[in-house]
Amino acid sequence: MGKKPNIVYILNDHQAYYGHGMLQGGPRPMRPCFEAFAAQGMEFTNAYCVTPMCGPARRTMLTGLYPHTHGQYHNENDPPYRHEVYLDTLAEAGYENFYYGKWHAGPGCAYDHHCTGLSQSGYGNPYNTPEYAQYCRERGLPRAQHLVERALRPDSYENSHFFPKLREGALYQCEDYWCGEHATGITTTPKETHEAFFLANLACEKLEELAKREDGRPWSLRVDFWGPHQPFFPTQEFADLYNPADIPEYPSFRSSLSDKPDNLHWEASRPLGDGARLICPNPLPWSEWQKMLARCYAHITMVDAAGGLIVDKLRQLELDKDTLIIWTTDHGDAIASQGGHFDKDSHMSQEVERVPLALNWKGRVAPGGRDGHLVSTIDLPVTMLDAAGTAFSNRVDGRSLLDLACGRAEAAPWRDSLLCETYGHGYGTTLIGRMVVENDIKYVCFEGDSDELYDLSQDPYEMKNLARLPEYDSLKERMRALLRRKMAESLDPVDPQRLFGR
């Protein structure tokens, strides 16, 4: 085998994608850099996250395993790593690993897995790092500052004294140990002060160093942005791209959730909920949601521009010649959907489960490809190891996307259905849910709660729960049987008895 390819992995966090991009008669989140990137390689148009929660999803993207196997069910439970991590396997294969950004994948951080760069334990706050302070000094930049337009207040903020300086109408700097404020507004300092451009610049500087190397050693570089997760704080130049008044009402915004499982009623952010449950009809008029969505969309475009800097730098330095580049996000965002949620919580709606995903590999993956097979974030670590000519030593649940991107799927047919799972947000609340998708049919089942059934070809916004209609009982039972089979096929088979008890 010749020289091993380099690997670049760009990961956005918590991105509104499905649904918002389908709206007619108004602006959609603009992602010109991602779309240009996808056009140069293969875009996977039917990609799902394995679970809606950051911590479990991110550990899956390190191990290729379902959360029920790797053991991290919530953001807060951090069992020790007892399974292989692709970064360690790359190091064993001779790779030098560079990691910049958010970890939030269980105990430790990227430094514990043969990486150098910038990494913090837990959720983290890049604005508190010495690297950020040095970055600002070298460029003559101030610390990022934001004008807060709206601050939603989950009870957890009040009880734990999170973000005590967060006030509507006031200037704000994030100084807490994490930076996930439920807020919208404008970054009043230059865009280069924002975490996305900070990380992108660190990555670009490293790429410039790597372009000068002559030792031939392969490397991997990963950038994990904290955004476009809230707080939605775009700079004015990105905010000006969106007129709030032009954003059409989201189709499921006024849903009463009368035919939905109980967990879809959970909403901690006041004034949208009472601290526990969503208030219906939504307490905020659509005109206020338009303002919040305009900031959300602008933040997506800003993070897109930061990711584009990395892709452009790879091409400028001609480092893309033998480099696999992957760009995706860990999960979606429930903003404005299903009665008007702000955060995703642990829902399994399409807005939360569907993610953008594309890869480039010049000379190996032809440009302009669009693949509609069911793929998952569980496939990503397997894909990177496959490109490196190695693999996990033990069986995993994911598959290499190169089977599809490089035309190898004929030898081993691709999956025709997909399993996802959730265990709730934590914070004292546990939820056990499983979801299976086959073609356009989606079935979701929760322990001790009602189930859901949708034909996405006819009902892309999941407005009508077919599981409540007796004429769909046979289809529901067929999907239940499929779900049982998928659960049994996973690495650690899951006992379905509790799940189907109701």
N, C-alpha and C positions, 0 to 999 in steps of 0.2 A: 504493500500500500504506500502511496506517496505521502507528501506532507499533509498532516491533519489540518482541516479547515479551522479558521478562527470562528468564534461564536459570539454574537451580540444579541442580548435579550433586553428589550425595552418593555417595561410593565407599567401601565397606568393603574390608578387605584380608583375603583368605584365610579364607573362612567355611565352616565345616561346615554343609552344607545338604542336599544330596541324600542319601537313605538314612536319615539321622538323623531327618529329619522324617516318615519313613514307618514308623518303629518302632512296633510295637503292644505294649501292656501296660506302658508306662512313660513317663517324662517325655521330651518332645522339646524341642529348643531353642526357647524362647519369644521371639517377635518381635512383641509387641503393637503397637509403633509402626509397624513396616514393614507389618504386616497391615492396620492401619487406613488407612495411606497408600495401599496397593494397592487397597483397597476404594473409595477416592475417585477412582480412575482406571482405568488398564488394567494388569493384571498379565500378564506373559508367562510362561506356565507350562512352556515348553520352551526355556529359554534356556541357551546354552553359552558358555563362555569360548573365545577363539580359540586359546589355548595355556596350559599350566599354570604357566608361569614369570612372575614379577612383571614383570621388566623388559620382555621382549617383549610381554606382554599390555598393559602400560600404554602402550607406544609405539603399539601398535595402536589403543588407545582415544584416542590423540591424532591419528592419521593416517588411520584407516579402511583400513589395509593389513595384509596378512598379514606375519608376521615375515620370510618369505623374500623379501619385497619391501622392507620398510623396513630390513632388515639387522641388527637386533638379535636374535640367536639365544639368548643366555644373559643372565643377570643381570649378568655381569661384562664382556661385550664392549660397548663404548660407541661405535659408529661415529658420526661427525658426522651431524646431521640434514640430510638432502638432500631431504626431502619436506615438503609442507605440513602444518602443525599447526593444528588447528581453532581454537585460541586466537588465533593470529595472524590467521586469516581473520575471526574475529569482530571483532578490533580494527580490521581494515581496513573492516569494515562499520559501524563507529561504536560498537562496544561497549567498555565499560570492564570489565576482567576482574579478579576477585579470587580468590585461590587460597590455601587454608589446608591444609597438611598434607604428607603423603608425596609425593615425586616418583618416584624409583626408576624412571626411564624413559629412561635414557641420559644423555648428557653435559649439564652445566648444571643448570638447575632452572626452575621456572615463571617466575622473573623474566626469563629470556631469551626469553619468549614473551608479552610485553605483559601481565604480571600484576603485581599488588601483593598483599601479605598476608604469609604465612609459608611459605617454601619453602627446602629444603636440597638440596644435591646428593647423589646416591647414595641409600642407604636412609635415612640420617638418624637423629637422635635428638631428639625435641621437647623432652625434659627438659634438654637442654644449651643451649637457645636463650635469648637475653636476653629474648625475648618471654614465655617461660614463667616466668622469674625475676620479671619485672615483674608478670605475671598473679598469681603467688602473693603478692607483696608487697602488691598493691592489695587483695587479699581476705583477707589474714592467714592464708594457707595455708602449710603446710610443703611441702617437696619430696616427691613421691610416694615411698612406702616400701612394701615388700612382704615378707611372710613366705613364704619359699620352702619348699614342701612336697616337691617333687620336681624334681631337675635332671638332665636327660638330657644326655649329654656326647658330641656329635659330635667326631671326631678333629680337625676343623678348629678347634674351640675350644682344644684342648690345644696344637696346633702353632702357633697364632697368638696365644695368650695372650688370647683373647677372654674377657670377663666373668670376670676372675680372682676377684672377690668373690662369685660365685654359689655358695652353699653351702646344702645342704638343712638345714632347721631354723633358719636364720639370717635376720635382717632384711637387706634388700637394696635398694639404690638403683641404678638403671641410669645409669652414668656413662661408658660406652664411646661410641665414635663412631656406633654403631648399636644397635638395641634389639630384636633378634630372638631372644632367649634361648629355648632349648628347656627350658622350665620351667613349673611350675604352682604356684599358691599363692594367697595372699590379700593384697590391697592393704589395709594397715592404716591409711592416711591417708584422709581423706574422698574420696568419689568425684570431687569437683571437682578433685582433684589429678591425676587420671588424664588421659592425653593426649586421650582421646575427649571428655571434658567441657571440657578446655582449648580444643581446636579448635572445639567447638560454641559455646562462649561467645564466642570471637573472631568467629565467623561471625554470631552473633546481634547482637553489638555493631555490626558492619558493616551488618547489615540495618536496625537502628534508625537509623543514619545515612542510609542510602539512602531510607528511608521519608520523610525530611524534605526530600529533594531535589525541586526543581521544574523542573529544566532539561530533563526528558524524555529524557535520554540513556539508552539501554538498557544493561543490565549483565548480566554472568554472574558467578556465584559458585560456586566448586567447593570441596568439603571432602573431603579424602582422609585418612580415619582410618588409623592404623597397626594397629589391631585390627579384628576379633578374631583376627588373626595371633598366634601364640604370641610372648611368654609369656602364659599364661592367668592373669591376676591380677585377678579380680573383687574388689570390696569385699564385706564380709560380708553386706550387705543383699541383694545379688544371689546370692551363694553360698547363702544360706538358702532360695532358691527351689527348690533341687534336693537331693534325698536320693540320694547315690550308690548306695545299696543298691537303689533302685527302677529303675535304668537296666538294661534288658535287654541280654543279650549281643548284640553286633553280629553279623549273620548270617555275614559272611565272616571273622570274627576268627580262627577256627581253620583257615582254609584253608591247605593245604600248598603251594599255588601250583604244584602238579605239572604242571598243563596251561597255565601262564602263560609269557609271554615272560620272558627273563632279567632285564630291567630292573625288573620288579615285585618281584624279590628284593633290590634295592638298599635298604639302610637303614644310615645312618651313625650313628644315635643309639645309644650304649651305654646300658643293657644290652640293648636290643631287638635290636641287631645286633652283629657282631664288629668294627665299624668300617667295614665295606663291605657285608655282606649280612645280611639278616634271619635271625634264628634261629627255626627252627620245630621243635617248637611254641613259641609265644611265651614268653619267660622270665618275664614278669610275669603273675600270675594275673588273672582277670577282675575280681576285687575291687579290684585296684590300678588297673585301667583305668577302673572305675566312678568312682573318685575323680578321675582326670584328666579324664574326660568331664564330670563335674559342674562342674569349674572351667571347662572349655571352653564348655559350654552357658551358664554364668552370665556368662562374658565376652561371649558373643554377645548376651545380653539387656542387658548394661550398655552395649555399643556401640549397640544398638538404641535405648536410652533417650536416648543422646546425640544420635543422628540425629533422634529425635523432637523434641528441643528446637528444632532448626532448622525442621522442618516446622511446629511449633506457632507459632514466632515469625513465620513467613511469613503464617500465617493471622491471628494477632493483629494484625499490622500491615496486613492486607488487601493484602499484596504478592503474594498468590497469584492475584489476579484475572486477570492476564495474564502468567503465569509458567509456563514449562515446567519441571517438576521431575522429575528422574530419580534413582532410588536403586537401586544394584546393588552387586556386588562383583567384584574382578578375577579370581578363580578360587576353587575350592573347597579342601577339606582332606581328606587321606586318613586322618585319625586313626582308629585302631581297626580300619580296614578291611584286607582282603586280607592276612590273616596277622598284623595288628596293627602297622601303621606309626604313626609319630608325625607326621612332616612329610609333605608331598605329594610331594617330590622332583620327578620329571618324568613321573610316571605319567599315563595317560590313562583311568583308571577314571572312572565316572560321578561318584563322590564328589568328584573333582578338577575334572571338566569342567563339571558343571552348576552354575548360579548363579541366585540370586533376582534378579528384575528387574521393576520397575514404574515407571510414569510417571504424572504428573498434569498436566493442562493445563485449568484451569477454563474452561468455556465452549466448549472445543474437543474435549476427550475426555470422553465420558460416564462417570460413575462406575459401578463394579460390573462392568467388563469383564474378561474372562479369555480370553486368546488362546493357542492351542496350536500356532501355527506355529513352525517352527524359526528362532530368532533367535540373534544372536551379539553379543558385546561389540564386534565389528568394526563393528556398525551404529550405535553410539552417537554418534561424532563427526559422522557423516552426518546423523543425526537432529537434533542440535543446530543444525547449519548450516541444515538445511531449515526448522526453526522460525524461524530468524533471517532467512529469505528470501534466503539465499545458499547457496553450495556450494563444494566444492573445485574449483579451476580445472582439475585433471587428473582422469582416471578413477581411482576407488578401488574396493576390493573390497566395501565395506559398502553397505547400503541404509538408507533412512530408515524407522524404525519408525512414523512417522506415516502411512505407507501403510496399515498395519494399524490403528493406533489411531484414525485419522480416516476409516476406510472407503474408502481410495483404492486398495486392492490389486486391485480388479477390473480397473482399466485396465492394470495390469502385474502378472500373477500372481506371487505370492510364491514363493520357492525351495521345492522339495520335498525337498532334501537339503542337508547342511551339512558343510563341511570344517573340520577343526582340525589343528594340527600341533605337534610338539615337537622340540627339539634338545638335550634333556638339561639338567641343572642347571649344567653347566660344571665348574669346579674340576678341570679336566683330563679330564673325562668328556664325550664327545660322543655323542649319540644322535640319530638321524634317524627320526622317526615321523610317520605321517599317520593320520588317522581320518576316517571318513565315516559319517554317520547319515542314514537314510532311514526315515521312519515309526518303527517300533520296532526296526529292524534296525541294528546297529552293527558296523562293521568297522574294525580297527586293524592297521596293518602297520608293522614296523620294519626298518630296514636290518640285514641280517645276523642277524636274530632271528626267532622264530616270530611268527605273526599271531594275531589274536583275532576271534571272531565271536560275537555274542550276540543273542538275541531278548529285548529288554528287557521286552516285555509278559508274558513267561513267567518271566524271570529278571532281575528288576530289580537284584539285587546281584551279577550277573555271576559266578555260582558255577560255571557249566559252559561251557567254551570250545568252541563248536560247530565252530571251525576245525580241531579235532583229529579230527573224526568224518567219515568218508568220505561218509556219506549227505547231508552238507551241502556237498559240493564244488561243486555247481552254484550254490547260493546264494552261496558264497564267491567264485566266479568272477564272478558278476553284480555283487557289491559291489566287487570289485577293478576291474572295468570302470568302475563309477560313480566310484570314487576317481580313476582315471586321467582321467576326463572332468572332474571337479571341479578337479583339479590343472591341467589344460590351460586351463580357463576363467578361472583366476585372472589377475590383472594381469600378473604375470611368470610365465609357464607354467613348471612344475617338471618336469624330466626324471625320469620314474619308473623309469628303468633300474636305478639303484642300489637303490632302495627294494624293487623286486620281484625282485632278483637271487637271492634264496634260495628 
